[in-house]
């Protein structure tokens, strides 16, 4: 295995194999290469069985990239049995095998975020909770926080262990968790909660996986929450061969539970720890790195490190103080177009980064006006479209007959004459007799208060579910799903909801893509579970973990388009030319500066996305709720060493008027269209 192209510190991290290792990997320092080569080194040089290695990261994209790189180094046949996955995928896989110890069947449903919220809203109705007291979204967020701290409803009672754990939150959490168990469902937080609970309370299972996972590598360690930290701790001892890779300077997800203090926890629990700092940056120029380092150095709670690059100082950072958000958008787009023209760049070389989504609108308007193609990161997920959610709900009910949440979505769609009053009667009958909804429907003759016509329609639905359960067991999944769609005449029902034929055709194309995703699962070994078994349960597990929260992001589809995205969404990406806009107090840093250290880390992440040039902007005034507010430049601008900052004023660089700019664009457009 060739490692000559790596630097000394990268090789040091790869070769170390004597216990706990902390790799502090600065932005753009080649950490993915270090992780993949370390795993390849363990297998090829130390003859470690791939079955005994566990790699954990946060995104499926990162997981797949690591697998591909290791396969490229060693070859596929040498890495069979290697476990590289996200935290949630790992827990889901283990709970499918071990969940029966805590009351779950192996076909439990993983609930989507939208279904979670729907369930909480229904609990509000059941408990007669007025919406003016608190919002379901707030309660769901507090429940998620509790689960990230490994707290069950019983743990919140009569304690002050978690801020905001009011009696209402506890009652909703208790009912919510009870319903999930009845429905044989888990949400994403449950995957970690129950796995840690099982490992801590079942020594035999804990020993089993501790023995199996003898070498553990955790990527993006700065993004771990308490539950994820405890999960890894359950797999290890204080002297285990565990390597963590991360950058505390890029810890920007505290709002969803990430704790940068996990670095300190690691040093205490695994003492003594070998530390290797990867400080050579392969991405950015010196001016960008030195400015980013100057900003982040003001944070007190960090591991000291200073990134360096051999790319030279490069172009200075440009800073525009604009009059308002319209002026800001025109200046950015004018400079972007000028850079593209002069440097013969592609539009996908440019990114506009902002702190919050509301900032994107002025840039969209000007980009459209200039006829410049762009993509807005953060669109609707393919698996969140109505037609796809409907079909997934059918598959979930067929796979798990106890999934009441999915059943309520499809019980009368397409319409089959089962009205709201009948559904409510079914729910009451099910609760009274402690049955799932489908079980209640099977015993419908016992519910005398439901009329015979409705009973007949209900039994038709029940028969259909049982019929297709058998078909999925014996026939290919994609073929059976097409038959299910035809059997329900789903496409005709969908047509009635569309405003025109064009919308209907787009929805039909989405359904074709959905069928294709099933076909891909059936034909591609890499998308199936480790045991290679093709099943409806396996497919549902695959898409729940693979696509939850993802957006329609086909990289080929966005070729040669300017990227617009938030700072949080930009983490892990890089662009030759970056515009970081809204460098003002109240935006960057955001709000009331309650977490100034994280805001500084977020700014640092934005700076280090840039490879060649970085342009900053702020506004003197900005509209907010219809009124004009005066703005103050961000304090972070003062941290940038003056020798690396080129402040562009109206005197130093006269701007084109809108008329002149429009004329300029119209002249160049024909020449520069790609």
DOPA-6681 format. One record per residue: x, y, z of N, C-alpha, C in turn. Coordinates in steps of 0.02 Angstrom, whole numbers, plus 50000, padded with zeros to 5 digits. Example, Ala and Ser with C-alpha at 12.3 -4.5 7.8 and 13.67 -1.06 7.14 Angstrom:
% residues 2
506604971650390506154977550390506604983550390/506424988850354506844994750357506455000250394/
% end
This chain:
% residues 674
500434994050000500005000050000500445006250000/500365010449951500795016349943500535022249985/500965024850029500785030750069501295036450059/501715035850007502235040749996501955047749981/501355048049954501065054449935500765058149996/500735054850053500465057950113501005061750151/500805066650192501305070250232501465066350296/501965068650332502225065050390501685064050444/501285069150457500785068550509500215063850488/500045063950425499535059250400499775052050409/500415050850392500685044050400500725042050473/500895046850516500925045450588500245043150614/499715046450591499035044550612498835037650585/499055036150524498885029750493499235023950527/499865024950544500275019450570500155018150645/499905023050681499815022150754499295016850768/499475011950810499025006250820499105003350890/499155007950940499285005651009498785008551059/498175009451039497675011951086497305018051061/496995021951105496585027651086496985033051048/496695035550995497025040550952496535046150936/496745052350946496355058150928496705061650869/496365061950812496635065350753496255071850745/496595077350760496295083950751496435086150679/495925085750638496015086750566495715093450545/496135098350532495905104850511495555104650444/495195109950428494835110350364495305109150306/495085104850259495475103650198496135100050209/496195096350264496845093250280496895085950257/496395083650219496425076850191496245071350240/495775072750285495605067850337495285061550308/494885062150254494575056250226495095051350200/495615054050170496165049850146496515046350204/496575049750261496895046750319496475041050346/495815042050352495385036850379495395030650333/495305031850269495265026150222495935022350219/496495025950219497145022550217497285019150284/497035021750338497145018550403496775011750405/496165011750380495785005350377496135000450330/496335002950271496684998650223497334995950253/497685000150292498314998150324498194992650375/497664993250415497504988150465497374981350431/497024981550374496854975350340497454972350304/497834976550268498364973950225499014972650262/499184976850312499834976150346499774972450413/499204972950446499134969750512498664963650508/498424962150447497994956250437497384956250483/497114962150495496504962650536495914960550493/495504956150520494894953950485494424959950476/494204961550415493744967250405493134966950450/492914960850469492334960150514492454963450581/493094964350600493264967150665493384974650664/493234977750606493334984950599492664988450590/492564993950627491954997950621492145005150606/491885007750551491965014850535491295018250539/491265023850575490625027250585490695034550563/490205036950525490195043950505489485046550506/489365052350477488715055650486488265055750424/488555055050366488145055250305488265049150263/487755047250226487825041550181488325043050126/488355049350105488835051250054489555049950078/489705051950141490375050750168490505043350177/490005039650199490065032450209490215028950143/489845030650091489945027550025490635029349996/490835035650007491485037849981492055033950015/491995032850081492505029050116492545021850091/491955018750080491945011950054492275011549986/492115016349942492395016349874493145017149875/493385021649918494115022949922494485016749947/494225013650000494555007650027494545002049976/493975001349942493914996249889494414997649833/494515004049818494995005849766495715004249786/495855004649850496535003249874496664995649878/496174991949905496284984849919495944980149870/495384982449841494964978049800494374975549841/493804974649809493184972949845493234966449884/493564961549857493564954949890493934955049956/494364960149967494754960350029494404964150085/493824967050071493494971050123492804968250140/492664962150120492014959250136491924958750211/491344960950235491204960750307491384967150343/491714971850308491904978250337491274982450351/491214985150411490634989250429490824996650428/490555000150379490625007450375489925010350363/489685014150410489005016650404488905022850447/488315025850442488135031250487487945028350555/487925032550606487715030350672487015027150670/486555030450634485865028050633485805021450595/486175020850539486145014550501486435008850542/486975010150579487275005050622486775002650674/486445007450708485975005550761485365001950732/485125004150675484545000850644484714993550627/485314992550600485524985750582485574981250643/485864983850697485944979850757485274978550792/484834983550791484184982750823483734977950784/483834977350718483454972250680483624965250706/484254964550730484474957950755484334957150829/484394962550868484374961950941483764965250973/483354968650934482804972550962482294968450999/482254961950985481764957751020481894957451095/482504959051116482664959051187482304964751223/482094969951186481754975651218481054976651188/480774971351158480074971551137479944973651066/480454974051023480344975950953480454970050906/480004969450856480094964450804480604966950754/480864962350713481394964450667481144968450607/480474969050600480204973050544479924979650568/480184982250625479934988650650480024994050597/479584999050601479595004650553480025010250580/480415013350536480785019450554480375025350530/480155029450577479675034750562480025040950533/479725043950483480005050050454479865056050499/480215061450488480125067550528479415070250521/479145070050461478475072650450477955068450486/478065061850488477605057450525477665058450600/478265059950624478355061550694477915067450714/477955072650674477575078750689476825077550685/476605073750636475895072050630475655068350692/476075063850717475895060050777475835064550838/476305069150845476295073850902475665078250898/475495080450838474885084550829474265080750850/474245074350833473665070250851473635069350927/474215068650959474235068151032473985074551065/474155080251035473895086751059473125086551059/472845083951004472115083450998471845078751052/472155072851059471915067951108471945070551179/472455074651194472535077351262472205084151272/471855086451218471525093051221472015098651238/472595098551207473095103651219472985109451171/472835115551196472735121251152473395123251118/473365124951054473965126651016474255133351038/473875137351076474145143751098474595143051159/474625136951188475075135751245475785134651220/475855130251173476505128851142476385125351076/476885125251033476815122250967477045114950969/476725110650930476945103650926477675103050906/477905107650861478605107450839479085108550898/478885112950944479315114351002479355108251048/478775105151059478755099151102479165093551071/479085092551006479465087350971480215088650977/480425094950972481125096650979481385095151050/480975096451101481165094951169481215087451181/480755083751151480785076451156481425073851124/481605076651066482215074651032482825076151076/482825081951108483375083751153483435078751210/482865076751238482865071951293483165065351270/482975063051210483235056751184483975057151170/484215062951146484925063851134485325063551199/484985064951255485305064451320485165057651353/484865053051314484705046251336484195046151393/483715050751389483205051451441482535048851416/482245044051451481565041751438481075046151477/480425045751463479935049851500480005049151576/480125042951599480185041851671480775045651701/481295046851660481885050451685481755057851695/481245060451659481095067651664480625069351721/480295064351747479805065551801480165067451866/479895072751898480145075051963480895076551963/481145078751905481855080551901481915087151863/482495089951865482635095951825483235094551780/483285088251757483865086251718483885089451649/483315091851625483315094951559482875101151560/483155106751541482775112951538482185112251490/481605114651510481025114351467480605108051476/480815103551522480455097251530479835098251575/479355101951549478735103351586478295097151589/477775097651630477315092051636476995090451569/476845095551529476555094451462477025090451419/477665092451417478155088951376478215081651398/478225080551463478285073751489477685069551470/477085072451476476475068751459476445066951385/476625071851343476615070651270477155065451253/477745066151282478295061451269478085054351289/477775053751347477555047151371477055043951324/476565047851302476045045251257476345043651188/476785048151166477115047251101477525040751100/477915039651153478345033751155477925027451160/477375027851198476925022051204476625020251137/476425025351099476125024151033476625021150985/477245023450988477765020750945477865013350958/477875011451022477965004451040477385000251014/476775002751023476174999150999476204998250923/476445003450888476495003250815477124999750791/477534997250837478164994250819478564998950774/478635005150798478995010250761479515013650805/480025016350772480525020450806480645026650764/480785032250798481025037950760481795037750760/482115042550727482835042150720483205042550786/482955046650832483265047150898483205040650936/482655037050926482555030650960483095025450942/483335025750880483835020850859484435021050905/484655026950922485215027650969485005026351040/484435029151060484185028451128484115021151148/483775017251106483655010151123484285005951117/484715007651068485325003651061485775004451121/485865010651145486275011851204485955008551265/485295009351271484925006251327485034998651327/485004995551269485094988351264485804986351283/486294989951257486994988251271487174989151345/486884994251375487044995551446486684990751493/486154987651470485764983351514485784975951497/486184974351446486254967251427486994965851415/487324963151466488044962051464488244957351408/487824952351395487994947351343488034950651275/487544954851259487554958251194488114963351191/488224966951245488774971751248489444968351235/489564962751268490194959051259490254956451187/489694954451158489684951751090489954956851040/489714963051045489924968150996490584971351014/490754971251078491414973751099491954969051072/491794962651072492264957651046492314958150971/491764959650938491774960050865492134966250841/491954972150868492234978450844492874980050882/493434977250860494074978050894494434984350873/494254986950814494554993150788493984997750767/493945003550799493385008150785493675014950764/493385017650710493585024250685492965028550679/492965034350709492395038850708492575045250670/492235046450615492355052450574491905058150598/492095064350582491705070350600491515070250674/492015068850716491875067850787491575074050819/491715079950792491455086050822490695086550817/490395082350775489665082450766489305077450811/489675073650852489345068650894488965071850952/488395068950968488025071051028488175066251085/487845067251141487985063151201487805055851188/487235054651156487015047751143487525044151098/487785047451047488265044351003488925042951039/489115047551084489715046451123489635040251167/489055039651199488935033951243488895027351203/488625027751142488595021751100489305019051087/489745023351066490435021251053490765018751117/490615021951173490905019851236490685012751254/490055010951236489805004251249490184998951210/490485000851153490844996151111491584995451131/491814999651178492535000051190492704999651264/493354998851277493644999651344494125005551341/494385007451398494805013451401495445012751360/495675006551348496295005651309496165002751240/495535003151216495365000351151495705003951094/495735000651037495995003750976495445007850943/495345013750969494835018250943495165024550919/494995026650858495255032850829494685037550815/494725043650839494225048750824494545053950779/494175056150730494425061050681493935066850677/494175072850690493715078450687494075085050698/493685090350698493955097150706493475101050750/493685102450812493245106150857493085113150831/493515115750786493385122250756492795122150707/492575116150688492015115550642491395112450675/491355113050741490765110550777490215115850774/489725114850730489225120050717488505117550724/488425111750757487755108950760487505108050832/487665112550877487425111950946486665112250949/486355115650901485625116250901485285109550887/485655104650864485365097950856485725092750900/486065095250951486325090851003487065089551002/487425091750950488155090450947488505093951005/489005090551033489365093151091490115092951077/490405098851066491135098951054491515096751116/491195096851174491505094551236491655087051235/491395083451185491545076251180492295074951169/492655080051143493385079251137493695078751207/493455083051253493715082851322493505076351357/492875074251345492645067851374493095062151351/493255062251287493675056851259494355056551294/494655062351304495325062551335495305059951407/494745061051442494675058751511494535051151512/494055048951471493835041951474494335037051443/494765039551398495235035051364495965036751378/496075040251433496755042251452497215036151460/497845036451433498135041951394497955041551320/497895047251289497685047651218498265050351176/498405047051121498895049551073498535054751029/498835060651020498525065950980498975067650920/498665067750861499015069850800498615075550769/498955081050753498615086850724498785087250650/498275086850608498365087850536498245095150521/498785098850509498715106150503498895108750433/499095104250388499235106550319498585106450280/498395112250255497785112950216497955112450142/497575108250106497685107150035497175110849991/496755114850023496185117849987496285125249973/496455129150024496395136350019497075139850014/497055146149994497655150349991497825152950060/498425155750066498665158250130498245163850159/498025168650117497635174350141496985171950173/496665166950142496035164250168496165160650234/496685156450236496825152550296497035156850354/497465161750342497695165950397497125170250424/496665172250382496095176250405495615171850445/495495165750420495055161150456495355159350524/496015158250526496345156550588496325162250638/496375168450613496345174350657495665174850691/495135173150653494455173450681494365167950733/494535161750717494405156150761494855156250822/495425159450818495895159550875495605163250935/495085167250924494765170850980494345166251023/494205160150999493815155451040494265152551095/493995152351155494395149751212494325142251219/493745139451201493625132251211493795128451148/494445127951132494645124551071495335121451080/495475116551038496145113551036496575117950991/497125120751017497545125250977497815121850914/497735125050858498015122650795498025128550747/498485128550702498535133950653498665130950584/498175131750540498235128750473498725132650430/499075129050387499535132250340499455128950271/499685132450221499615130050152500245131750113/500405127750064500985129250021500755132549956/500145135049955499875138149894500055145549888/500405148349937500565155449936499985159549963/500085166049969499565170349998498955170749952/499065171049887498505171449841498165178249841/497575178549812497205184849807496945186949875/496955193549888496695196049951495945194949956/495695194950016494965194350027494645201050010/494145200949969493785207149950493195208149998/493085214350018492525215950063492155222050036/491495221250026491065226650003490575228550059/490565234850077490035237250122489495240450076/488915237150073488395239050025487865243350060/487475246850020486965251250049486385247150077/486145242050040485595237850064485645231050030/485145226650042485195219850015485145219549939/484805224449909484765224649836485445226449807/485765231549836486435233449815486915227649825/486845224149881487265218349896487205213049842/486595211549822486485206349771486785208349704/486685214749684486965217049620487725216849620/488025219049676488755219149679489035212049675/488725207449711488965200449711488905197549641/488325198349610488215195349544488655198649491/488745205249496489185208649448489905206149454/490145205449517490825202949527490885195649504/490375191649519490365184649499490425184049423/490025188049388490025187649315490695190049287/490965195349317491605197949294492155192749304/492145189349361492655184249375492585178349327/491965176549311491855171049264492125172949195/491975179149174492185181349108492945181949103/493255185049152493975186249150494375179849161/494115175449203494495169449221494275163149184/493795163949137493545158149100493325152549147/492925154549197492675149849247492005146949227/491805141649260491135138849253490705141449311/490055141849300489625144449354489645140049416/489765133449408489775129249468490405130349509/490865134549486491445136349526491275141449580/490665144249578490475149649623489935147449672/489995149849734489485148549785489345154949824/488705155949838488495161649880488245158649946/488595160250000488435157450066488105162750110/487605160750149487255165350193487075161850257/486925165750309486785162950375486085159950380/485585163350351484895160950355484565161250286/484075156950276483765156150209483445162550182/483205166950226482855172850200483325177350159/483985176550168484455180750132484515178950058/484255173250038484375170949969483965174649917/483375177249936482905179949887483195185449842/483535190649869483815195849825484295193049773/484695188149793485185185149746484825181149692/484295177649711483905173949661483605178749609/483345184349633483035189149587483535191849537/484135193749561484635196549517484925191249470/485025185249495485275179849452484775178349396/484135178449412483625177449360483625183149311/483685189249337483695195149294484275194749246/484855192249269485455191649227485455185249186/484945181149195484905174849159485495170249175/485695170249239486245166049262485945159949297/486125153949274485835147849305486095146849376/485665144549421485875143449490485485137549519/485745134849574485385129749612485335132049684/484765130849714484645132749783484645126349824/485165125349864485225119349904484715119549961/484375113949971483875113650025483175113149999/483085110349940482405109549912482035103849944/481445102349918481035097149947481335090249932/481325085949982481585079249974481135075249926/481455071249884481065066949839480585062549879/480825059949935480415055449976479925059150021/479895065750013479385069750049478815071850003/478835069849940478295071549894477685067149909/477095070049902476485066549923476415059649892/476515059149827476405052749794476895047449819/477505049549835478005044749860477855042849932/477655047849972477475046350042476875041650046/476395042450000475815037949999476035030749986/476445029849935476645023049916477085019949971/477525023950001477935021350055477495019250114/476965023150128476505021450182476175014650169/475965013350107475685006850090476185001250103/476805002250081477314997150091477454995950165/477455001450204477585000750276477034996750311/476404998050292475844994350323475864987050303/476024985750240476064978750217476634975250253/477184978650263477764975750298477644975050373/477344980150403477234980250476476504981950489/476094976750499475374977650506475184981850567/475664983150612475524986950672475684994450665/475884996450605476075003450593475445007650583/475135009750639474515013650636474605020450602/475195023450611475315030150585475285030050508/475615025150478475595024650405474895022550382/474565018250420473895015950401473405021750398/473445026350446472985032050446473075036450384/473675036450356473795040450296473435037550235/473385030850232473155027650170472465024350176/472185024350235471565020550246471005022750198/471005029050180470495031450133470785035150074/471395033150054471685036049994472055030749955/471875029549891471305032649856470645031449893/470185036049881469555035949919469195029249909/468995026449967468635020149965468035020250012/467805026250029467185026950067467245025550141/467855026050169467955025350241468045032350270/467505035250295467505042250316467825043450384/467875049950402468205051950464467855049050526/467195048950525466835046250584466975038750593/467025035250537467175028050541467885026950566/468355031050543469055030550565469105031950640/468745037050663468755038750734468465033050776/467935029950750467635024250785468125018350788/468505017450734469015012150733469565013450784/469775019750788470305021550835470075020250907/469455022150922469185021150989469125013651006/468905009850956468835002550965469514999350977/470025001650939470694998950946470995000651015/470895006851037471165008851103470825005051159/470165004251153469775000851205470004993651213/470134990251157470314983151160471064981951153/471464987551155472194987151151472424983251089/472164985551032472324982550967472654987650922/473024985250873473254989750820472634991250777/472694996450736472124998350694471934992750645/472444989450617472294984150569471954978250605/472174976750665471844971450705471124973350720/471014979750735470324982150747469904981450684/470194982850626469834982150563469664974850549/470114970350568469994963150558469414960650601/469284964150657468744962150703468154966950696/468074969650637467584975050627466874972850642/466714966450632466034964150645465844965050718/466364965250762466224966150834466064973450851/466204977950805466074985050818465374986750790/464874985750830464184986350808463994993350785/464364998450809464195005350793464455007450724/464775002850687464995004350618464525000750570/464235004450523463715001650480464004996250433/463554992150407463754986350367464124988350303/463914993850272464244995950210464964997950224/465075001550279465755003450297466164997350317/465844992650350466194986450369466444982750307/466034982550255466224979050194466824982450161/466824989150160467394992850131468024991850171/467954991550237468534990450280468834983550267/468394978450259468644971650248468974971050179/468744974850130469074974850065469794977450072/469864982750113470534985650124470984980550160/470714977450212471094972450250471314966650205/470854964250163471014958750118471574960750069/471554967050046472074969450000472754969350034/472794971750097473424971950133473694964850141/473284960150161473514953250171473704949950105/473324951450052473474948649987474164950749963/474304957249970474954959749946475524957949993/475374956750055475904954350101476174947650075/475714943350052475924936850024476304937849959/476054942449917476384943549852477094946149861/477194950749909477864953349921478334947949947/478054943149982478464937750009478734933249954/478344932249901478534927449849478784930649784/478634936949772478784940149708479264945949715/479584948049660480034953849662479674960049687/480034964249724479724970149757479494975249705/479914976849656479734981949606479124979649566/479114973449545478554970749506477914971049548/477954969049611477364968949654477114976049669/477564980749675477364987749688476994990549628/477224988949567476864991049507476164988149506/476104981849526475454978549529475004981849581/475284983749638474904987149690474634993749665/475044997549630474835004049603474265003149553/474324998049510473794996749461473164994249496/473234989949545472654987149581472244992749613/472574997749642472225003349675471995008649626/472215008149563472105013449514472345020049542/472935019849572473215025649607473325031549560/473535030049498473695035549452473075039649435/472505036449430471885040149417471695044449477/471795041749537471645045649597472105051749601/472725050949580473215056349582473025061849532/472755059749474472565064449422472065069549447/471605067249490471075071749516471355077249561/471965076249587472265081249631472695086349593/472825085049528473295089149490472925094749454/473255100549449472935106349417472955105749340/473435101749314473465100849241473825094449224/473835092749160474165086549138474915086649151/475215092649148475935093249159476125091149229/475735093449278475875091649348475785084049357/475265081349326475125074149332475705070049303/475945072149245476505068649213477135068849256/477245074549289477835075149333477765070249392/477165069649418477055065049474477135057749451/476915056349390476995049549363477735047949354/478125053049333478855052049326479165050649394/478915054049446479165052749514479035045549534/478435043049516478265036149533478725031249496/478875032849433479345028649395480035028549428/480245034449452480895034749487480875030749552/480305030749584480225026849646480295019349631/479955017149579480015010049559480735008449541/481065013149508481775012049490482205011249552/482055015249604482455014649666482375007649697/481775004749690481654997949715482054992949673/482024993949606482384989549561483134989749575/483394995849587484114996549604484284992749667/483844993249717483964989549779483994982049767/483554979649723483524972449709484124969949670/484444974449632484974972249587485674974149610/485724979049656486394981349678486544978749748/487054974649752487244971649816487414976949868/487744982449847487974987549895487404991049931/486794990849902486234994349933485814989749978/486044983549985485664978850025486014977650092/485644974250136485924972650201486514967850193/486934967350244487554963350240487424956050223/486844953450245486714946350233486474945050161/486374950450122486204949650051485484947850038/485074947150090484374945250081483974951150054/483594949850000483164955049971482474954450003/482234959850032481584959550065481274966450065/480604966550072480254972950078480494976750139/480594973150194480844976250255481534979350244/481954975750207482624978250193482614984550151/482164984750101482114990650059481874996750099/481364995750141481105001250181481635003850229/482014999250258482565001150303483075005250264/483225002950203483725006350161483525013550146/482915014650124482725021450105482615025950165/482385023050222482305027150282482965030050304/483495026150300484145028350323484525032150269/484415030350206484805033250152484545040150132/483895041050136483605047150106483275051750156/483245049950220482925054350269483265061150270/482875066350255483135073150258483545075250198/483655070750150484045072550091483615076250041/483935079849997483575083549946483765080949878/483385082949829483525080649760484155084149735/484715080749741485355083749725485745079249678/485545078949615485935075349565486475080049540/487105078449555487645083049538487665084649463/487515079749421487525081049349486985086049329/486415085749364485865090249350486055097549363/486525098649410486705105449430487365107649400/487585104249348488215106149316488155113249289/488675117249302488725124149278488165128649303/488025128049368487545132549401487865135349464/487745141749477487965144849540487595141449597/487945140149652487645136849710487475142049763/486845141949787486625146049842486465141449901/486765142749959486655138350015486835141750081/486565138950136486725141550202487415139350224/487685142750274488335140850301488315133750329/487765131950363487705125250390487725119950335/487385121350279487365116650224488025116050187/488455121050196489085121250157489625116850187/489535114650249490065110850282490215104450243/490855103250232491075097450194491155098750120/490945104750097490995106450026491575111250014/491745112249951492255117149933492095119949864/492285126249855492165129749791492765134249777/492965134749714493515139249697493385146449720/492755148749713492595155749728491975156049773/492055159249831491515159549880491345166849895/490685168249898490425174649921490075173349988/490335176250041490015175550107489675182150122/489005182050119488625188350121488305189350190/488125195750204487795197250267488265197250327/488875199650318489355199850374489185205850418/488635205050456488385210450499488205207750568/488235212050617487995210250684487255208450679/487065202850710486375200550706486265195250653/486745194850606486715189650554487315185050563/487915187750556488525183950571488965188450616/488945187850681488595182750721487845183850723/487485178350731486755178250727486445180050794/485845183150791485425184150850485755188350904/485685186050966485925189851023486615187551048/486965183951006487635181651023487655177151084/487135173151092487105168651150487645163251146/487815161451085488335156351076488855159051027/489225163951051489695167551007490245162950981/490455158151022490995153651000490765149450941/490145147050942489895143150886489795147550824/489585153750834489515158350777490195159650745/490705160050786491385160950758491595154750720/491415148850746491575142550710491205142350643/490585144750642490195144750581490505149350529/490745155050551491095159650506491735156450479/492085152950523492705149350504492555144050451/492005140450459491805135450409491675138850342/491335144650343491195148250281491835150350245/492305153150283492945155350253493305149350221/493325143750256493735138150232493395133850179/492815136050155492515132750096492865135350033/493175141250037493465144649979494155141949962/494265140549899494905137949876495365143549850/495095147949807495505153049774495335160149796/494685161749796494495168549815493915168549864/493915173549908493375174449956493165181749954/492515182749945492235189549944491725190150000/491785195350040491335196550096490915202750083/490295202850108489865208750101489495210050166/489305216350175488845218250229488405223850202/487875225350238487415230750217487375236050272/487295242350251487195247750299486475247850325/486005245850281485305245250302485025238850273/484515236050306484205229950282483475229950304/483045227450259482335227050276482205221350324/481795222650374481585217450421480865218750441/480445213850425479725214350439479425220750410/479665222550350479375228250314479685234950331/480095235450383480405241850401481155241550388/481455247550380482175248050366482555248550432/483065244250439483485244350499484195246050481/484535249850524485245251250515485635245150537/486185243750502486595237850517487305239950534/487645235850574488345236950593488765231150566/489335232550535489755227150510489935222150566/490015215950547490175210650595490835211850631/490835210250695491455210750735491995206150707/491785200950671492285196150645492725199350591/492465204550559492865208050508493475211350540/493405213550603493955216850637494515211950654/494355205450656494865200450672495315198850614/495095200550552495495198850493496105203350490/496705200650485497305204850479497235209550419/497355216050429497225220950375497615219550311/498195216350317498605215150257498285209950210/497765206450235497435201350193496745203550169/496545209750186495875212050170495895218050123/495525217550069495475223050021494755225750023/494665231350058493985234150064493835238450003/493315236449967493115239949905492605245249923/492775251549910492305257049922492085259849855/491585264049857491335267049794491865271449763/492335274049807492875278249779493415273949745/493565268149777494115264049750493915260049689/493255258549683493025254749624492325256949607/492245261549560491575263949542491145258249516/490525258149539490065252849517489705254849454/489515250049415489085251249357488385252749381/488035257149345487325258049359486965251849335/486345251149357485955245249336485875245149260/485785251149230485705251449157486345249349122/486925251749149487565249949119487705242449127/487545239949186487655232749199487225228449153/486595230549145486145226849102486395226749030/486645232549007486915232948940487535228548933/487955228648985488565224548985488385217148980/487895215049020487685208049019487385206148952/486985210548923486655208848860487165208048804/487705211948807488225211448756488625204948763/488745202948826489165197148838488795190548837/488135190848848487745184748858487825179748801/487775182248740487815177748683488495174448676/489025178148697489695175448691489845170248745/489545171248803489745167248861489255161848880/488705161048843488235155648858488585148948852/488475144648901488805138048899488335132948873/
% end
